[in-house]
Amino acid sequence: MTATEFTYIFIATLALNSLAKLWLARRHLAHIAAHRAAVPEAFCEKIQLADHQKAADYTSAKTRFTMFSMLFDIVLLLSFTLAGGIQFVAEVCQGWFNAPLAQGVATIVIVLLLSSLLEAPLNLYRTFVIEARFGFNKTTLRLYLIDAVKGLLLAAILGLPLLSGVLWLMERMGTYWWLYVWLVWVVFNLLILFIYPTFIAPLFNKFTPLQDEAMEARIEALLSRCGFATQGLFVMDGSKRSAHGNAYFTGFGKTKRIVFFDTLLERLSGNEVEAVLAHELGHFKRRHVMKRIAITFAMSLAFLWLLGLLMQTGWFYQGLGVTTPTTALALLLFFMVLPTFSFLLHPLLSAYSRKHEFEADNYAASQTAPADLVNALVKMYQDNAATLTPDPLYSSFYDSHPPAVVRIAHLQAQ
Ligand SMILES: [Zn+2]
């Protein structure tokens, strides 16, 4: 393949999947607008028209914003690649450092910093305009900036040694470098999963053991009924940043814990909390967490192997606007253009995730009353202003959870 041919393939793929994304988003907007006037029949006793319309407006606002940020990202991607942005940064770094490893790390870090800086206005708009307009934003500009600084420091502490190690292995390990890099990546990820609950998450939120004794007794009973051992039940001060509520499991092995957002506990009854927890337990019981980790690792192995092939060609670099090939630039270019070429994995991964959600719902329905989970879901949809009427095609492409109507019908059939 020649560099020019690859440039055309890249542009054509980018154009096709951007058009597909815009088309899906337009469908989604039209579907929501067409169903805005009335609450779907299955929910008419549980959800007020005003809440339904708020969900429609909120979802539409977010979808329009996603369309805009997608166009922005295309401009950014083309500026870094075809317009020579990466090449320019690489040349500047070659002037600053002598060692190739230092040049490589600096180039990648500067490109990543530049793109987060350029994306910053979009993120600020999402939090302080869209989320605020619908009453969800609880964060202050001060807290937002503190979070950003903490995130940056954390990325530097964890990311710089990893990046240097990866580039070193790519240079030194010959043909099979991708296997060594993959092993490092796997160990790094497992380590992060392990330290996340106890070291990383507490940097951003406060976790207090669940104080409510009656609730604790119920939950302990459910856990022992399901044969589940955990290092504790915690309440997280999610309300510090956002009014959205959730519950999740985190860590594995000895650090495994269950976390409830304070916003969720305030809203759900004891039975409903138990049902939500049973759903989360279902994900563990059906080994979804392990399966998801295994798939991610398998995909990263395939991607690294592919990168190993691509970086030996000239067209990969030149076709993407880089005239002086280096290991670091191969890594950077690859992960920048990967989303463009792996676009069609989206619907597959979403479908796989929805399959898991049904299985977890089945498990919850076998351990608690299905009606409790239904009621909890309705409250969560309402509180998060999640639309009840997504476009079916849009939903099947993107949604990790089945649409409300389908999911609740499935539970009611249990
Ligand atoms: Zn789930």
Boltz pocket constraint, residues with backbone or C-beta under 6 A from the ligand:
constraints:
  - pocket:
      binder: B
      contacts: [[A, 279], [A, 280], [A, 283], [A, 356], [A, 357], [A, 360]]
      max_distance: 6.0
